[in-house]
Amino acid sequence: MEQQAAKKTIASGEPLKLAVVGHTNTGKTSILRTLLRDVYFGDVKNEAATTRHVEQAQLTDSQTGEVLVALYDTPGLEDASGLMDWLEDNTASRRDGIERLQQFLASDIAQGVDSSDLSYYDYSQEAKVIRQLLASDMAIYVVDAREPVLGKYKDELAILSWAAIPVMPVFNFTDSQNANIDEWQTMLARRNLHISTRFDSVAFEFEDEMRLWQNLATMLTHSEMLEQLIQRRTENWAQLSDEANIIIADFLINVAAFVREINDSDDPMPVLEQMQEAVRQSERAMQHNLLNLYKFYDNAVAATPLELQAYQQDPFDPELLKSYGIRTTSGAAAGALLGLGVDAAALGMTLGLGTAIGGIAGGLLSNTSSIADRITGVKRLYIDPATLTLLATRAIDLLTALRHRGHAATDATQLIYNGSKNNSKQDDNEDDNNLVTPWPTNKLPSELKKARGKPQWSSLSSGKSEQAQLLRADMAWSLSAKLQSYN
């Protein structure tokens, strides 16, 4: 008989060995991807028995590099009911569970050897799970919350209980309207499994992850490693939020300070086009920085938010302003605004642009309010407050979506956070307290107002990226603190 030198309780100061087990296609690998923040871990497909071998991963202390938890992704249990029948027929009920499982592991059916016997069954996949189970300190049993409670799941839990280690059920896909959690909890309680938790690998909630680790800690004699993991992950999550808001704030100040000058006699169209394209590229770079920060990447493994139409739409499209319910500076319909201190109609006549200027010059303002500008005939073009507000709103929406997206999400539409406020058009008569934007268009944060008079802060104006970033660093930090309250 195969001998198994398995630990039954975790020793103080040692990494926790955690087996992830469950029926085929319940999302075991998906849960690990989200816990690891790794879209590349394992193979996730919408088909049974994707994982064929045990795969190991580690969660470490981000500061010390110490291994806190060793995770083991196991193959799916394919025929627990058949295995239970074999165990009942071939092992003695007088023996304890571990002895009966070891007897199974020593049998031919656990080895996956070929046989011409038609009555022969191959339980090599189940054997891989049980071997890992016996070598682990505890296990989480992944439940697809959309599945009804069936006899095969009851047999799985009975077999798992024989390993004599703590087992905690974890409900996956809980965001589905078809979840059957109440029925599952009733069945689990009848098997003395009173501690369970919810952890959706696609619709991610950080609080759910913390609850998962906390519940596991209550089942251990020595939980120091999990307590250390909880503390470090909480710190890291807060740090990610700080860094993300700095990225957004720096981008907004860079755009707000963006200024180009033209003479009265110059054709503004080439300059307007250049400014718009520079802002588009800057927004795209900001989006990529957020994706990379949260370890989502443009690749063939998982869809990214940049594949969504909402993030592909031109920020200078007047219809986009309308969809967010953003009023332009003058209170007119969304579109181009060239009138701050200038007669827009006269400007259009002078430049020969007429009403067509709204199509290409959207989001840009002309300012000739200073006496020096009037004398020299210089016009300064910069980004309109409505467009700045739109850019801020889109960035905050993206950050919110990333913070609620599991790393197992493979569909671009799974990125959308259900709590998003910007899914419907805002009525023009609604007051500022009900705006879906972080601030009213005519009340830009003081940092953005100040940036509009500091062209040296913008790498888009000066072309000096590092120098401009250093100049706006303090303002970016100040604005990021305000952004925290918006998202």
C-alpha positions as CSV (number, residue, x, y, z in Angstrom):
1,M,0.0,0.0,0.0
2,E,1.2,3.5,-0.9
3,Q,2.5,5.3,2.2
4,Q,1.6,9.0,2.5
5,A,3.6,11.3,4.8
6,A,1.0,14.0,4.9
7,K,0.8,16.9,7.3
8,K,-2.6,17.2,9.1
9,T,-2.1,20.7,10.6
10,I,0.1,23.5,9.5
11,A,3.1,24.3,11.7
12,S,3.7,27.8,12.9
13,G,5.8,29.9,10.4
14,E,5.4,27.5,7.5
15,P,3.7,28.4,4.2
16,L,0.1,27.1,3.9
17,K,-0.3,24.3,1.4
18,L,-3.7,25.0,-0.1
19,A,-5.3,22.5,-2.6
20,V,-7.9,23.9,-5.0
21,V,-10.3,21.1,-5.8
22,G,-13.8,20.6,-7.3
23,H,-15.8,19.1,-10.1
24,T,-14.7,19.7,-13.7
25,N,-15.4,23.1,-15.2
26,T,-16.3,24.9,-11.9
27,G,-13.6,27.5,-12.4
28,K,-10.8,26.3,-10.2
29,T,-8.1,27.7,-12.5
30,S,-10.2,30.8,-13.0
31,I,-10.2,31.5,-9.2
32,L,-6.4,30.9,-9.1
33,R,-5.9,33.4,-12.0
34,T,-7.7,36.1,-10.0
35,L,-6.0,35.3,-6.7
36,L,-2.6,35.4,-8.5
37,R,-3.5,38.4,-10.6
38,D,-2.2,36.4,-13.5
39,V,-4.1,36.1,-16.8
40,Y,-1.5,33.5,-18.0
41,F,-1.9,31.0,-15.2
42,G,-3.2,27.6,-16.4
43,D,-5.6,27.1,-19.2
44,V,-9.1,28.5,-19.0
45,K,-11.7,27.1,-21.5
46,N,-15.4,26.6,-21.4
47,E,-15.1,22.9,-21.5
48,A,-14.6,20.1,-19.1
49,A,-11.3,18.7,-17.8
50,T,-9.1,21.5,-19.1
51,T,-6.6,21.0,-16.2
52,R,-5.0,17.5,-16.5
53,H,-2.2,17.8,-14.0
54,V,-1.5,19.5,-10.7
55,E,0.0,22.9,-11.1
56,Q,1.6,24.9,-8.3
57,A,1.7,28.6,-7.8
58,Q,2.8,30.8,-4.8
59,L,1.6,33.9,-3.0
60,T,4.5,35.7,-1.5
61,D,5.1,38.7,0.7
62,S,5.6,41.6,-1.7
63,Q,8.2,43.2,0.6
64,T,10.2,40.2,1.9
65,G,9.6,37.6,-0.9
66,E,8.7,35.1,1.7
67,V,6.3,32.4,0.5
68,L,3.1,32.6,2.4
69,V,0.8,30.3,0.5
70,A,1.5,27.5,-1.9
71,L,-1.5,27.0,-4.2
72,Y,-2.2,23.7,-6.0
73,D,-4.5,23.7,-9.0
74,T,-5.9,20.2,-9.4
75,P,-7.7,18.3,-12.2
76,G,-11.5,18.2,-12.0
77,L,-13.2,15.4,-10.2
78,E,-15.0,13.6,-13.1
79,D,-16.7,10.6,-11.6
80,A,-16.8,10.8,-7.8
81,S,-19.9,8.7,-7.7
82,G,-18.2,5.8,-9.5
83,L,-15.2,6.2,-7.2
84,M,-17.4,6.2,-4.1
85,D,-18.9,2.9,-5.3
86,W,-15.4,1.4,-5.8
87,L,-14.4,2.6,-2.3
88,E,-17.5,1.1,-0.7
89,D,-16.9,-2.2,-2.5
90,N,-13.1,-2.5,-2.1
91,T,-12.2,-0.9,1.1
92,A,-13.2,-1.7,4.6
93,S,-15.5,0.7,6.4
94,R,-13.7,-0.1,9.7
95,R,-10.7,1.8,8.4
96,D,-10.4,5.5,8.6
97,G,-10.7,7.8,5.6
98,I,-7.0,8.3,4.9
99,E,-6.4,4.5,5.0
100,R,-9.2,3.9,2.5
101,L,-7.9,6.7,0.2
102,Q,-4.4,5.3,0.4
103,Q,-5.7,1.8,-0.6
104,F,-7.4,3.4,-3.6
105,L,-4.1,5.2,-4.6
106,A,-2.3,1.9,-4.5
107,S,-4.8,0.2,-6.8
108,D,-4.5,-0.2,-10.6
109,I,-7.5,2.0,-11.3
110,A,-5.6,4.9,-9.7
111,Q,-2.6,4.4,-12.0
112,G,-4.4,4.9,-15.4
113,V,-2.9,1.7,-16.8
114,D,-4.3,0.3,-20.0
115,S,-6.7,-2.7,-19.7
116,S,-8.7,-4.7,-22.1
117,D,-11.2,-5.5,-19.3
118,L,-14.4,-3.8,-20.2
119,S,-15.3,-3.5,-16.5
120,Y,-12.1,-1.5,-15.9
121,Y,-12.4,2.1,-14.9
122,D,-9.7,4.8,-15.0
123,Y,-9.7,7.0,-12.0
124,S,-6.2,8.5,-12.5
125,Q,-7.6,12.0,-12.5
126,E,-9.3,11.6,-9.2
127,A,-6.1,10.0,-7.9
128,K,-4.1,13.1,-8.8
129,V,-6.6,15.2,-6.8
130,I,-6.5,12.9,-3.8
131,R,-2.7,12.6,-3.7
132,Q,-2.5,16.4,-3.6
133,L,-5.3,16.6,-1.0
134,L,-3.4,14.3,1.3
135,A,-0.2,16.3,0.9
136,S,-2.0,19.7,1.7
137,D,-2.8,21.5,4.9
138,M,-6.3,22.4,3.7
139,A,-8.5,22.7,0.6
140,I,-11.0,24.9,-1.0
141,Y,-13.8,23.2,-2.8
142,V,-14.9,25.3,-5.8
143,V,-18.6,25.3,-6.4
144,D,-20.2,26.7,-9.6
145,A,-23.0,28.5,-7.9
146,R,-25.2,28.2,-11.1
147,E,-25.2,24.4,-10.8
148,P,-28.1,22.6,-8.9
149,V,-27.2,20.4,-5.9
150,L,-26.7,16.9,-7.4
151,G,-25.7,13.6,-5.9
152,K,-22.3,13.6,-7.6
153,Y,-21.3,16.7,-5.6
154,K,-22.4,15.1,-2.4
155,D,-20.1,12.1,-3.2
156,E,-17.2,14.5,-3.9
157,L,-17.6,16.1,-0.5
158,A,-17.8,12.7,1.2
159,I,-14.5,11.7,-0.4
160,L,-12.8,15.0,0.4
161,S,-13.8,14.7,4.0
162,W,-11.9,11.4,4.3
163,A,-8.6,13.3,3.8
164,A,-9.1,14.7,7.3
165,I,-8.0,18.3,6.5
166,P,-10.2,21.4,6.7
167,V,-12.2,22.0,3.5
168,M,-14.0,25.2,2.7
169,P,-16.5,25.5,-0.1
170,V,-16.0,28.6,-2.3
171,F,-18.9,29.7,-4.5
172,N,-17.8,30.9,-8.0
173,F,-19.9,32.7,-10.6
174,T,-22.0,34.2,-7.8
175,D,-22.8,37.3,-10.0
176,S,-25.1,35.1,-12.1
177,Q,-28.8,35.5,-11.7
178,N,-29.1,31.7,-11.7
179,A,-27.0,31.2,-8.6
180,N,-28.3,28.5,-6.2
181,I,-26.3,29.4,-3.1
182,D,-29.1,28.8,-0.6
183,E,-29.7,25.3,-1.7
184,W,-26.0,24.6,-1.7
185,Q,-25.6,26.0,1.8
186,T,-28.4,23.8,3.1
187,M,-26.6,20.7,1.7
188,L,-23.2,21.8,3.0
189,A,-24.6,22.4,6.5
190,R,-25.9,18.8,6.6
191,R,-22.3,17.7,6.0
192,N,-21.0,19.9,8.8
193,L,-19.5,22.4,6.4
194,H,-20.7,25.6,8.0
195,I,-18.0,27.9,6.8
196,S,-18.1,28.9,3.1
197,T,-17.5,32.1,1.1
198,R,-18.2,33.7,-2.2
199,F,-15.5,34.6,-4.6
200,D,-16.5,35.3,-8.2
201,S,-13.4,34.9,-10.5
202,V,-14.9,37.2,-13.1
203,A,-16.9,39.8,-11.2
204,F,-14.2,40.5,-8.6
205,E,-14.6,42.1,-5.2
206,F,-11.6,42.7,-3.1
207,E,-13.6,42.4,0.1
208,D,-14.7,38.9,-1.0
209,E,-11.0,37.9,-1.4
210,M,-10.2,39.2,2.1
211,R,-13.2,37.2,3.5
212,L,-11.9,34.1,1.8
213,W,-8.5,34.3,3.5
214,Q,-10.1,35.3,6.8
215,N,-12.5,32.4,6.8
216,L,-9.6,30.0,6.0
217,A,-7.6,31.5,8.9
218,T,-10.4,30.7,11.4
219,M,-10.0,27.0,10.4
220,L,-6.3,26.8,11.2
221,T,-4.5,26.3,14.5
222,H,-1.6,28.5,13.3
223,S,-2.9,31.2,10.9
224,E,0.1,33.6,11.0
225,M,0.9,33.2,7.3
226,L,-2.7,34.0,6.3
227,E,-2.8,37.0,8.6
228,Q,0.4,38.3,7.1
229,L,-1.0,37.7,3.6
230,I,-4.2,39.6,4.5
231,Q,-2.2,42.5,5.8
232,R,0.1,42.7,2.8
233,R,-2.6,42.3,0.2
234,T,-4.7,45.0,1.9
235,E,-1.7,47.4,1.8
236,N,-0.9,46.5,-1.8
237,W,-4.5,47.0,-2.9
238,A,-4.5,50.5,-1.3
239,Q,-1.2,51.3,-3.0
240,L,-2.5,50.2,-6.4
241,S,-5.4,52.7,-5.9
242,D,-3.0,55.5,-5.0
243,E,-0.8,54.8,-8.1
244,A,-3.8,54.5,-10.4
245,N,-5.1,57.9,-9.3
246,I,-1.7,59.4,-9.7
247,I,-1.6,58.1,-13.3
248,I,-5.0,59.6,-14.0
249,A,-4.3,62.9,-12.3
250,D,-0.9,63.3,-14.1
251,F,-2.7,62.6,-17.5
252,L,-5.4,65.2,-16.8
253,I,-3.0,68.0,-15.7
254,N,-0.8,67.2,-18.8
255,V,-3.8,67.7,-21.0
256,A,-5.2,70.7,-19.1
257,A,-1.8,72.5,-19.5
258,F,-1.7,71.7,-23.2
259,V,-1.6,75.0,-25.2
260,R,-0.9,76.0,-28.8
261,E,-0.6,79.5,-30.1
262,I,-1.7,80.7,-33.6
263,N,-1.9,84.1,-35.2
264,D,-5.1,85.7,-36.4
265,S,-4.2,85.0,-40.0
266,D,-3.2,81.4,-39.4
267,D,-5.4,78.5,-40.5
268,P,-6.2,76.8,-37.2
269,M,-7.3,73.5,-38.7
270,P,-3.9,71.7,-38.8
271,V,-3.2,72.9,-35.2
272,L,-6.6,71.7,-34.0
273,E,-6.1,68.3,-35.6
274,Q,-2.6,67.9,-34.1
275,M,-3.9,68.8,-30.6
276,Q,-6.7,66.4,-30.8
277,E,-4.5,63.6,-32.0
278,A,-2.0,64.3,-29.2
279,V,-4.7,64.1,-26.6
280,R,-6.0,60.8,-28.1
281,Q,-2.6,59.2,-27.9
282,S,-2.1,60.5,-24.4
283,E,-5.3,59.0,-23.2
284,R,-4.4,55.7,-24.9
285,A,-1.1,55.7,-23.0
286,M,-2.9,56.4,-19.7
287,Q,-5.3,53.6,-20.3
288,H,-2.4,51.2,-21.1
289,N,-0.7,52.3,-17.9
290,L,-3.8,51.5,-15.8
291,L,-4.1,48.1,-17.5
292,N,-0.5,47.2,-16.8
293,L,-0.7,48.4,-13.2
294,Y,-3.6,46.0,-12.6
295,K,-1.8,43.3,-14.7
296,F,-4.2,43.2,-17.6
297,Y,-2.5,43.3,-20.9
298,D,-3.3,43.5,-24.6
299,N,-2.9,39.9,-25.6
300,A,-4.6,36.9,-27.0
301,V,-5.3,35.4,-23.5
302,A,-7.9,37.8,-22.3
303,A,-9.9,40.7,-23.7
304,T,-9.0,44.1,-22.5
305,P,-11.2,47.2,-22.0
306,L,-9.6,48.9,-25.0
307,E,-11.5,46.4,-27.1
308,L,-14.8,47.9,-25.9
309,Q,-16.5,50.4,-28.0
310,A,-16.9,52.8,-25.1
311,Y,-13.1,53.2,-24.9
312,Q,-12.5,53.3,-28.6
313,Q,-14.9,56.2,-29.1
314,D,-13.2,59.5,-30.0
315,P,-13.1,61.8,-26.9
316,F,-13.8,64.7,-29.3
317,D,-17.0,63.2,-30.6
318,P,-19.8,65.5,-29.6
319,E,-22.2,62.5,-29.2
320,L,-19.9,61.1,-26.5
321,L,-20.3,64.2,-24.4
322,K,-24.1,63.8,-24.8
323,S,-24.0,60.2,-23.7
324,Y,-22.2,61.2,-20.5
325,G,-24.7,64.0,-19.9
326,I,-21.9,66.6,-20.0
327,R,-22.8,70.2,-20.6
328,T,-20.5,72.4,-22.5
329,T,-19.0,75.6,-21.0
330,S,-21.7,77.8,-22.5
331,G,-24.6,75.5,-21.6
332,A,-25.3,74.9,-25.3
333,A,-25.6,71.5,-27.0
334,A,-22.4,69.4,-26.9
335,G,-20.0,70.4,-29.6
336,A,-17.1,72.8,-30.3
337,L,-16.7,75.8,-28.1
338,L,-14.4,78.6,-29.3
339,G,-15.9,81.5,-27.5
340,L,-14.2,82.1,-24.2
341,G,-13.5,85.8,-24.5
342,V,-14.1,85.7,-28.3
343,D,-17.1,86.2,-30.5
344,A,-17.5,82.7,-31.9
345,A,-19.5,83.7,-34.9
346,A,-17.0,86.5,-35.8
347,L,-14.1,84.1,-35.4
348,G,-15.8,81.6,-37.7
349,M,-16.4,84.3,-40.3
350,T,-12.7,85.5,-40.0
351,L,-11.3,82.0,-40.5
352,G,-13.9,80.9,-43.1
353,L,-15.0,78.0,-41.0
354,G,-18.6,78.9,-40.3
355,T,-20.8,76.3,-38.6
356,A,-18.5,73.4,-39.8
357,I,-16.0,74.3,-37.1
358,G,-17.9,72.2,-34.6
359,G,-17.1,69.0,-36.4
360,I,-13.3,69.1,-36.1
361,A,-12.6,71.6,-33.4
362,G,-14.7,70.0,-30.7
363,G,-13.1,70.1,-27.3
364,L,-10.8,73.0,-28.0
365,L,-11.1,76.6,-26.8
366,S,-9.6,79.8,-28.1
367,N,-8.5,82.5,-25.6
368,T,-7.7,86.0,-26.5
369,S,-8.7,87.5,-23.3
370,S,-5.3,89.0,-22.4
371,I,-4.4,92.5,-23.6
372,A,-1.1,91.3,-24.9
373,D,-2.8,88.7,-27.0
374,R,-5.2,91.2,-28.5
375,I,-2.3,93.6,-29.4
376,T,-0.2,90.9,-31.0
377,G,-3.2,89.1,-32.6
378,V,-2.3,85.8,-30.9
379,K,-4.8,83.2,-30.1
380,R,-4.2,80.4,-27.6
381,L,-5.9,77.0,-28.1
382,Y,-6.4,74.7,-25.2
383,I,-8.6,71.8,-24.2
384,D,-12.2,72.7,-23.3
385,P,-13.4,72.0,-19.7
386,A,-16.2,69.7,-21.0
387,T,-13.6,67.5,-22.7
388,L,-11.4,67.5,-19.6
389,T,-14.4,66.4,-17.6
390,L,-15.2,63.7,-20.1
391,L,-11.6,62.4,-20.0
392,A,-11.7,62.3,-16.2
393,T,-15.0,60.5,-16.2
394,R,-13.8,57.9,-18.7
395,A,-10.6,57.3,-16.8
396,I,-12.4,56.9,-13.4
397,D,-14.9,54.5,-15.1
398,L,-12.0,52.4,-16.4
399,L,-10.3,52.3,-13.1
400,T,-13.5,51.2,-11.4
401,A,-14.0,48.5,-14.0
402,L,-10.4,47.2,-13.5
403,R,-10.9,47.0,-9.8
404,H,-13.9,44.8,-10.3
405,R,-12.7,42.6,-13.0
406,G,-11.3,39.2,-12.3
407,H,-8.2,37.9,-14.1
408,A,-10.3,35.0,-15.4
409,A,-12.5,37.2,-17.5
410,T,-12.1,36.4,-21.1
411,D,-14.9,38.4,-22.6
412,A,-14.4,42.1,-23.1
413,T,-18.0,42.8,-22.0
414,Q,-17.2,41.2,-18.7
415,L,-15.1,44.3,-17.9
416,I,-18.1,46.5,-17.4
417,Y,-18.7,47.1,-13.7
418,N,-22.4,46.7,-12.8
419,G,-22.3,49.7,-10.5
420,S,-21.2,52.1,-13.3
421,K,-23.3,55.2,-13.3
422,N,-22.6,56.3,-16.9
423,N,-24.8,53.9,-18.8
424,S,-27.6,56.3,-19.5
425,K,-28.0,59.8,-20.8
426,Q,-28.2,62.6,-18.3
427,D,-31.2,65.0,-18.6
428,D,-30.0,68.6,-19.3
429,N,-32.2,69.9,-16.5
430,E,-30.8,67.8,-13.7
431,D,-28.9,69.7,-11.0
432,D,-25.2,69.4,-10.4
433,N,-25.7,67.1,-7.4
434,N,-27.0,64.3,-9.7
435,L,-24.2,64.6,-12.3
436,V,-22.6,61.3,-13.3
437,T,-19.3,63.2,-13.8
438,P,-16.7,63.7,-11.0
439,W,-17.4,67.5,-11.0
440,P,-19.6,69.9,-12.9
441,T,-18.1,71.1,-16.1
442,N,-17.9,74.7,-15.0
443,K,-16.2,73.8,-11.7
444,L,-12.9,72.2,-12.6
445,P,-10.7,71.2,-9.7
446,S,-8.3,74.0,-8.7
447,E,-5.3,71.9,-10.0
448,L,-6.7,71.7,-13.5
449,K,-7.6,75.4,-13.5
450,K,-4.0,76.3,-12.4
451,A,-2.6,73.9,-15.1
452,R,-4.4,75.9,-17.8
453,G,-1.9,78.8,-17.2
454,K,1.1,76.5,-17.0
455,P,2.0,75.3,-20.5
456,Q,5.5,74.3,-19.3
457,W,3.7,71.5,-17.3
458,S,2.6,69.8,-20.4
459,S,4.8,67.5,-22.4
460,L,2.3,67.9,-25.2
461,S,3.1,71.6,-25.4
462,S,6.9,71.5,-24.7
463,G,7.9,68.0,-25.9
464,K,10.0,67.7,-22.7
465,S,8.4,64.8,-21.1
466,E,10.5,64.2,-18.0
467,Q,10.9,67.9,-17.2
468,A,7.2,68.6,-17.6
469,Q,6.3,65.7,-15.4
470,L,8.5,66.9,-12.6
471,L,7.0,70.4,-12.8
472,R,3.4,69.0,-12.5
473,A,4.2,66.3,-9.9
474,D,2.9,68.2,-6.9
475,M,-0.3,69.2,-8.6
476,A,-0.8,65.6,-9.8
477,W,-0.4,64.3,-6.2
478,S,-2.9,66.9,-5.0
479,L,-5.5,66.1,-7.7
480,S,-5.1,62.3,-7.1
481,A,-6.2,62.8,-3.5
482,K,-9.5,64.3,-4.8
483,L,-9.9,61.6,-7.4
484,Q,-9.9,59.0,-4.6
485,S,-13.2,60.4,-3.4
486,Y,-14.7,60.2,-6.9
487,N,-14.0,56.5,-7.5
